[in-house]
Amino acid sequence: MLLRTCEITNKLSFTFDGETHWAERGDTLALALLAAGVDVFRKSAVGGVPRAPYCLMGVCFECLVTVDGVQNRQSCLIEVREGMVVASQQGARTLTEREYK
């Protein structure tokens, strides 16, 4: 778990898998989730193994989540916004009907 060194002063709220969490304005989504004690961001497409951020700079793709209905978003590269709805990603992304054709 990641611990904050100071109190949140510019609070933003967002949800992850239906639970409300708080972030500091300017936090990345990965940072805010880790600081909130979230240790599983997704399950791998092969075997359903739990995954979490590793590099925190956009290289490893271990921090993929669904943000406001958009899958495969790298949480380490996304700044938290007020009211953001985030969900853990289960396996590979789902193709939309348009992408499938």
PyMOL commands that place a pseudoatom at each C-alpha (Angstrom):
pseudoatom trace, name=CA, resn=MET, resi=1, chain=A, elem=C, hetatm=0, pos=[0.000, 0.000, 0.000]
pseudoatom trace, name=CA, resn=LEU, resi=2, chain=A, elem=C, hetatm=0, pos=[1.082, 3.552, -0.708]
pseudoatom trace, name=CA, resn=LEU, resi=3, chain=A, elem=C, hetatm=0, pos=[0.782, 6.058, 2.143]
pseudoatom trace, name=CA, resn=ARG, resi=4, chain=A, elem=C, hetatm=0, pos=[0.291, 9.792, 1.641]
pseudoatom trace, name=CA, resn=THR, resi=5, chain=A, elem=C, hetatm=0, pos=[2.841, 12.047, 3.306]
pseudoatom trace, name=CA, resn=CYS, resi=6, chain=A, elem=C, hetatm=0, pos=[0.318, 14.875, 3.797]
pseudoatom trace, name=CA, resn=GLU, resi=7, chain=A, elem=C, hetatm=0, pos=[-3.426, 15.376, 4.076]
pseudoatom trace, name=CA, resn=ILE, resi=8, chain=A, elem=C, hetatm=0, pos=[-5.567, 15.863, 0.975]
pseudoatom trace, name=CA, resn=THR, resi=9, chain=A, elem=C, hetatm=0, pos=[-6.356, 19.576, 0.672]
pseudoatom trace, name=CA, resn=ASN, resi=10, chain=A, elem=C, hetatm=0, pos=[-8.079, 19.814, -2.747]
pseudoatom trace, name=CA, resn=LYS, resi=11, chain=A, elem=C, hetatm=0, pos=[-10.405, 16.802, -2.557]
pseudoatom trace, name=CA, resn=LEU, resi=12, chain=A, elem=C, hetatm=0, pos=[-11.935, 15.124, -5.572]
pseudoatom trace, name=CA, resn=SER, resi=13, chain=A, elem=C, hetatm=0, pos=[-14.252, 12.139, -5.301]
pseudoatom trace, name=CA, resn=PHE, resi=14, chain=A, elem=C, hetatm=0, pos=[-14.412, 9.218, -7.722]
pseudoatom trace, name=CA, resn=THR, resi=15, chain=A, elem=C, hetatm=0, pos=[-15.679, 5.662, -7.588]
pseudoatom trace, name=CA, resn=PHE, resi=16, chain=A, elem=C, hetatm=0, pos=[-13.833, 2.402, -8.142]
pseudoatom trace, name=CA, resn=ASP, resi=17, chain=A, elem=C, hetatm=0, pos=[-15.962, -0.720, -8.480]
pseudoatom trace, name=CA, resn=GLY, resi=18, chain=A, elem=C, hetatm=0, pos=[-18.846, 1.158, -6.861]
pseudoatom trace, name=CA, resn=GLU, resi=19, chain=A, elem=C, hetatm=0, pos=[-16.901, 2.384, -3.813]
pseudoatom trace, name=CA, resn=THR, resi=20, chain=A, elem=C, hetatm=0, pos=[-16.228, 6.103, -3.319]
pseudoatom trace, name=CA, resn=HIS, resi=21, chain=A, elem=C, hetatm=0, pos=[-12.626, 7.210, -2.906]
pseudoatom trace, name=CA, resn=TRP, resi=22, chain=A, elem=C, hetatm=0, pos=[-10.919, 10.584, -2.486]
pseudoatom trace, name=CA, resn=ALA, resi=23, chain=A, elem=C, hetatm=0, pos=[-7.968, 12.013, -4.374]
pseudoatom trace, name=CA, resn=GLU, resi=24, chain=A, elem=C, hetatm=0, pos=[-5.887, 15.160, -4.337]
pseudoatom trace, name=CA, resn=ARG, resi=25, chain=A, elem=C, hetatm=0, pos=[-6.350, 17.403, -7.373]
pseudoatom trace, name=CA, resn=GLY, resi=26, chain=A, elem=C, hetatm=0, pos=[-3.495, 16.493, -9.727]
pseudoatom trace, name=CA, resn=ASP, resi=27, chain=A, elem=C, hetatm=0, pos=[-3.197, 12.851, -8.573]
pseudoatom trace, name=CA, resn=THR, resi=28, chain=A, elem=C, hetatm=0, pos=[-3.023, 10.168, -11.203]
pseudoatom trace, name=CA, resn=LEU, resi=29, chain=A, elem=C, hetatm=0, pos=[-5.708, 7.543, -10.935]
pseudoatom trace, name=CA, resn=ALA, resi=30, chain=A, elem=C, hetatm=0, pos=[-3.146, 4.844, -10.104]
pseudoatom trace, name=CA, resn=LEU, resi=31, chain=A, elem=C, hetatm=0, pos=[-1.710, 6.934, -7.257]
pseudoatom trace, name=CA, resn=ALA, resi=32, chain=A, elem=C, hetatm=0, pos=[-5.151, 7.705, -5.831]
pseudoatom trace, name=CA, resn=LEU, resi=33, chain=A, elem=C, hetatm=0, pos=[-6.189, 4.036, -5.930]
pseudoatom trace, name=CA, resn=LEU, resi=34, chain=A, elem=C, hetatm=0, pos=[-2.957, 2.801, -4.355]
pseudoatom trace, name=CA, resn=ALA, resi=35, chain=A, elem=C, hetatm=0, pos=[-3.223, 5.456, -1.617]
pseudoatom trace, name=CA, resn=ALA, resi=36, chain=A, elem=C, hetatm=0, pos=[-6.802, 4.283, -0.990]
pseudoatom trace, name=CA, resn=GLY, resi=37, chain=A, elem=C, hetatm=0, pos=[-5.541, 0.741, -0.377]
pseudoatom trace, name=CA, resn=VAL, resi=38, chain=A, elem=C, hetatm=0, pos=[-6.649, -0.797, -3.690]
pseudoatom trace, name=CA, resn=ASP, resi=39, chain=A, elem=C, hetatm=0, pos=[-4.195, -3.556, -4.584]
pseudoatom trace, name=CA, resn=VAL, resi=40, chain=A, elem=C, hetatm=0, pos=[-5.913, -5.232, -7.559]
pseudoatom trace, name=CA, resn=PHE, resi=41, chain=A, elem=C, hetatm=0, pos=[-6.696, -3.089, -10.606]
pseudoatom trace, name=CA, resn=ARG, resi=42, chain=A, elem=C, hetatm=0, pos=[-7.498, -5.839, -13.104]
pseudoatom trace, name=CA, resn=LYS, resi=43, chain=A, elem=C, hetatm=0, pos=[-7.422, -9.573, -13.730]
pseudoatom trace, name=CA, resn=SER, resi=44, chain=A, elem=C, hetatm=0, pos=[-5.274, -10.885, -16.560]
pseudoatom trace, name=CA, resn=ALA, resi=45, chain=A, elem=C, hetatm=0, pos=[-6.834, -12.249, -19.734]
pseudoatom trace, name=CA, resn=VAL, resi=46, chain=A, elem=C, hetatm=0, pos=[-4.913, -15.504, -19.256]
pseudoatom trace, name=CA, resn=GLY, resi=47, chain=A, elem=C, hetatm=0, pos=[-5.685, -17.235, -15.987]
pseudoatom trace, name=CA, resn=GLY, resi=48, chain=A, elem=C, hetatm=0, pos=[-7.455, -14.332, -14.270]
pseudoatom trace, name=CA, resn=VAL, resi=49, chain=A, elem=C, hetatm=0, pos=[-4.360, -13.458, -12.228]
pseudoatom trace, name=CA, resn=PRO, resi=50, chain=A, elem=C, hetatm=0, pos=[-4.698, -10.229, -10.184]
pseudoatom trace, name=CA, resn=ARG, resi=51, chain=A, elem=C, hetatm=0, pos=[-2.605, -7.338, -11.509]
pseudoatom trace, name=CA, resn=ALA, resi=52, chain=A, elem=C, hetatm=0, pos=[-1.644, -3.893, -10.181]
pseudoatom trace, name=CA, resn=PRO, resi=53, chain=A, elem=C, hetatm=0, pos=[0.583, -0.985, -11.284]
pseudoatom trace, name=CA, resn=TYR, resi=54, chain=A, elem=C, hetatm=0, pos=[4.235, -1.799, -11.691]
pseudoatom trace, name=CA, resn=CYS, resi=55, chain=A, elem=C, hetatm=0, pos=[6.125, 0.983, -13.471]
pseudoatom trace, name=CA, resn=LEU, resi=56, chain=A, elem=C, hetatm=0, pos=[3.771, 3.957, -12.869]
pseudoatom trace, name=CA, resn=MET, resi=57, chain=A, elem=C, hetatm=0, pos=[4.987, 5.635, -16.071]
pseudoatom trace, name=CA, resn=GLY, resi=58, chain=A, elem=C, hetatm=0, pos=[2.964, 4.052, -18.876]
pseudoatom trace, name=CA, resn=VAL, resi=59, chain=A, elem=C, hetatm=0, pos=[5.340, 1.323, -19.993]
pseudoatom trace, name=CA, resn=CYS, resi=60, chain=A, elem=C, hetatm=0, pos=[4.073, -1.936, -18.450]
pseudoatom trace, name=CA, resn=PHE, resi=61, chain=A, elem=C, hetatm=0, pos=[0.257, -1.769, -18.973]
pseudoatom trace, name=CA, resn=GLU, resi=62, chain=A, elem=C, hetatm=0, pos=[-0.397, -3.557, -15.655]
pseudoatom trace, name=CA, resn=CYS, resi=63, chain=A, elem=C, hetatm=0, pos=[-2.633, -0.724, -14.395]
pseudoatom trace, name=CA, resn=LEU, resi=64, chain=A, elem=C, hetatm=0, pos=[-5.378, -1.016, -17.028]
pseudoatom trace, name=CA, resn=VAL, resi=65, chain=A, elem=C, hetatm=0, pos=[-8.875, -0.076, -15.846]
pseudoatom trace, name=CA, resn=THR, resi=66, chain=A, elem=C, hetatm=0, pos=[-12.183, 0.998, -17.342]
pseudoatom trace, name=CA, resn=VAL, resi=67, chain=A, elem=C, hetatm=0, pos=[-12.789, 4.750, -16.970]
pseudoatom trace, name=CA, resn=ASP, resi=68, chain=A, elem=C, hetatm=0, pos=[-16.245, 6.188, -17.624]
pseudoatom trace, name=CA, resn=GLY, resi=69, chain=A, elem=C, hetatm=0, pos=[-17.061, 3.140, -19.779]
pseudoatom trace, name=CA, resn=VAL, resi=70, chain=A, elem=C, hetatm=0, pos=[-13.836, 3.208, -21.815]
pseudoatom trace, name=CA, resn=GLN, resi=71, chain=A, elem=C, hetatm=0, pos=[-11.742, 0.062, -21.411]
pseudoatom trace, name=CA, resn=ASN, resi=72, chain=A, elem=C, hetatm=0, pos=[-7.950, -0.351, -21.451]
pseudoatom trace, name=CA, resn=ARG, resi=73, chain=A, elem=C, hetatm=0, pos=[-7.105, 3.008, -19.883]
pseudoatom trace, name=CA, resn=GLN, resi=74, chain=A, elem=C, hetatm=0, pos=[-3.695, 3.248, -18.215]
pseudoatom trace, name=CA, resn=SER, resi=75, chain=A, elem=C, hetatm=0, pos=[-4.495, 4.552, -14.745]
pseudoatom trace, name=CA, resn=CYS, resi=76, chain=A, elem=C, hetatm=0, pos=[-0.934, 5.796, -14.223]
pseudoatom trace, name=CA, resn=LEU, resi=77, chain=A, elem=C, hetatm=0, pos=[-1.360, 8.301, -17.074]
pseudoatom trace, name=CA, resn=ILE, resi=78, chain=A, elem=C, hetatm=0, pos=[-4.830, 9.623, -16.233]
pseudoatom trace, name=CA, resn=GLU, resi=79, chain=A, elem=C, hetatm=0, pos=[-5.429, 12.506, -13.857]
pseudoatom trace, name=CA, resn=VAL, resi=80, chain=A, elem=C, hetatm=0, pos=[-8.371, 12.012, -11.499]
pseudoatom trace, name=CA, resn=ARG, resi=81, chain=A, elem=C, hetatm=0, pos=[-11.457, 14.093, -12.304]
pseudoatom trace, name=CA, resn=GLU, resi=82, chain=A, elem=C, hetatm=0, pos=[-14.394, 14.823, -10.002]
pseudoatom trace, name=CA, resn=GLY, resi=83, chain=A, elem=C, hetatm=0, pos=[-17.080, 12.142, -10.369]
pseudoatom trace, name=CA, resn=MET, resi=84, chain=A, elem=C, hetatm=0, pos=[-14.965, 9.789, -12.470]
pseudoatom trace, name=CA, resn=VAL, resi=85, chain=A, elem=C, hetatm=0, pos=[-16.409, 6.256, -12.579]
pseudoatom trace, name=CA, resn=VAL, resi=86, chain=A, elem=C, hetatm=0, pos=[-13.678, 3.618, -12.636]
pseudoatom trace, name=CA, resn=ALA, resi=87, chain=A, elem=C, hetatm=0, pos=[-14.015, -0.161, -12.770]
pseudoatom trace, name=CA, resn=SER, resi=88, chain=A, elem=C, hetatm=0, pos=[-11.488, -2.950, -12.540]
pseudoatom trace, name=CA, resn=GLN, resi=89, chain=A, elem=C, hetatm=0, pos=[-10.918, -4.670, -15.838]
pseudoatom trace, name=CA, resn=GLN, resi=90, chain=A, elem=C, hetatm=0, pos=[-11.660, -8.365, -16.041]
pseudoatom trace, name=CA, resn=GLY, resi=91, chain=A, elem=C, hetatm=0, pos=[-9.581, -10.093, -18.721]
pseudoatom trace, name=CA, resn=ALA, resi=92, chain=A, elem=C, hetatm=0, pos=[-9.346, -8.709, -22.240]
pseudoatom trace, name=CA, resn=ARG, resi=93, chain=A, elem=C, hetatm=0, pos=[-11.439, -5.766, -23.366]
pseudoatom trace, name=CA, resn=THR, resi=94, chain=A, elem=C, hetatm=0, pos=[-14.816, -6.341, -24.975]
pseudoatom trace, name=CA, resn=LEU, resi=95, chain=A, elem=C, hetatm=0, pos=[-15.156, -5.351, -28.615]
pseudoatom trace, name=CA, resn=THR, resi=96, chain=A, elem=C, hetatm=0, pos=[-18.101, -3.127, -29.459]
pseudoatom trace, name=CA, resn=GLU, resi=97, chain=A, elem=C, hetatm=0, pos=[-20.381, -4.158, -32.322]
pseudoatom trace, name=CA, resn=ARG, resi=98, chain=A, elem=C, hetatm=0, pos=[-18.836, -1.442, -34.489]
pseudoatom trace, name=CA, resn=GLU, resi=99, chain=A, elem=C, hetatm=0, pos=[-15.267, -2.663, -33.835]
pseudoatom trace, name=CA, resn=TYR, resi=100, chain=A, elem=C, hetatm=0, pos=[-16.250, -6.294, -34.422]
pseudoatom trace, name=CA, resn=LYS, resi=101, chain=A, elem=C, hetatm=0, pos=[-17.527, -5.719, -37.980]
for i in range(1, 101): cmd.bond("trace and resi %d" % i, "trace and resi %d" % (i + 1))
show_as sticks, trace
zoom trace
